[in-house]
Amino acid sequence: MVCVYYISFYNDTHISLTHNIGQASEGQGGFYGSGGARVSKLETEHRPEMMALAADVENLTLLMEEVYKLDAMLKEEKDEHNSSVTAKSLEISSKIKKIMTSHDVMDCLNRLEVNGEPVWGLSSEERDLVHEARQKVNEC
């Protein structure tokens, strides 16, 4: 008797564990379904894009720190002028938009997201950072 376990990862929270028990038969090289003949390629294929790259996380962290500083400056400017649009507030908004819509930020975000969600391997703070960055891009 042969026992084989197949583990399939569907997303961050669902794991499927299936086992096959079968009798090996001569001439077939094993039991029915051996070698993963019936396993879906989508469930088991190697997907390196699902894992976060440390350089992308560091890059996004630095960029978002700059954007947070610019947001604080923009808030200060609006508070000083009773929420009126000024040349300085337009300049700050323009800088934020330029950063968030740059090719580098978009590439970085695309690598840190799969199907609109942060990739595996991120801490909760890093996942929040990716969500905030995507929200900021969408606002621009």
N, C-alpha and C positions, 0 to 999 in steps of 0.2 A: 504494500500500500504506500502511496506517495501523498504527501500533504504539501501544498504550495500556498503561500499567502500573497495576495496582491494588495498593495496599499495605494490608494488614489487620493490626491489632494485636489479638492474642488475650489476652495478659496480659503481665506484665513481661518474660518471657523468650522468647516465641514470636512471630515475625514471619513473615508469609506474603507473598511477592511473586509476583504472577501477571502475565503479560503476554499480551495479545491481539494477534494480527496478523491483519488481515483486509483485504479489498478493499472499498472504499466503493462502494456501488451507488446509482444515481440513484433519487430518489423515496423513499428510506428515510432520508435524512439521515445516512447513514454506514453502517458495517459492522454486522454482527450483534452485538448486545450493547453497542452504543455508548451512551454516556451512563450507564453503570452499570445498565442495565436488569436485569441478572442478578445484581447484587451484593446480598448479604444486608444488610438494614438493621441487623441486630444488630452486624455487623462494622464498620460505617462511621458509625453515628450518633454525633452529638456527645454526649459524656457529661461535663459539667463536674464532676460529683460524684466523678470519678476523680482529680481533682487536689486536693492539700492546700491549705488556706488558711493563710497565715502567722499570722493572728490565732488560729486554733484551735491551732496548734502552740505558740505563745507561752503561751496560756492553759493548755494542758495541762501545759507545762513548769513553770509557776509552781505549779499545783495539786499536781503530783507532788513538787516540792521540799518543799512543806508536808507532804505525806504521808510523805516520807522522814524528815523531822524528827520527826514524830509516831511513826513506826515505831522510830526510835532511842530516843525517850523511853520507849516501851512496852517495848522490850528491856531498857533500863536498870532500869525498874521491876520487871520480872519477875526480872532478875538479883539485885536487892536482896532480893527476897522469895522466893527459891528457886522461881520459876515459879508461885507462888501467885497467885490472882486477888485483886486488891485493888480498893478503890473508885477509886483513881487509874488503875489499868490498865483498868478498865471504862470510865472516862471517856475515856481516850485512844482506846481501841478504838471507842467510840461516835463520837468526832470523825472518825476515819478513815472509818468507815462513812457518816457524814453527808456528808462531802466527796465520796466516791467514788460514792455513789448519788444525788447531787443532780441536778436536771434539767439544769443547765448542763454538768456533766461528761458526762452521758449524751448530750446533744445534740452536744457537741464530739467525743466518741468516735465517735458514729454518722457524723459528717461525715468523720472521719479513717480510717474503715474502709469497705471495700466487700467484701461477701461474706466477712466475717470476717478480712480481711487489710488491712494498711495501704494507703492510697491511693498513687497515683503522686506523685512529686515530693518524697518524704521522703528525708532522708539515712539512713544506717544507724543512727545514734544516735536519730533521730526515730522510725524504725520500731520500734526496741527500746523506746522510751518508750511507744509506742502499745500494743505487746504487754504491757508491764508494767502499764499502766493497765487494760487489759482483764482481765488476770489478777487484779489487785487488786479490780476490780468483781465478778468472779466469786466471789472469796473472801468478799465481803460478802454 
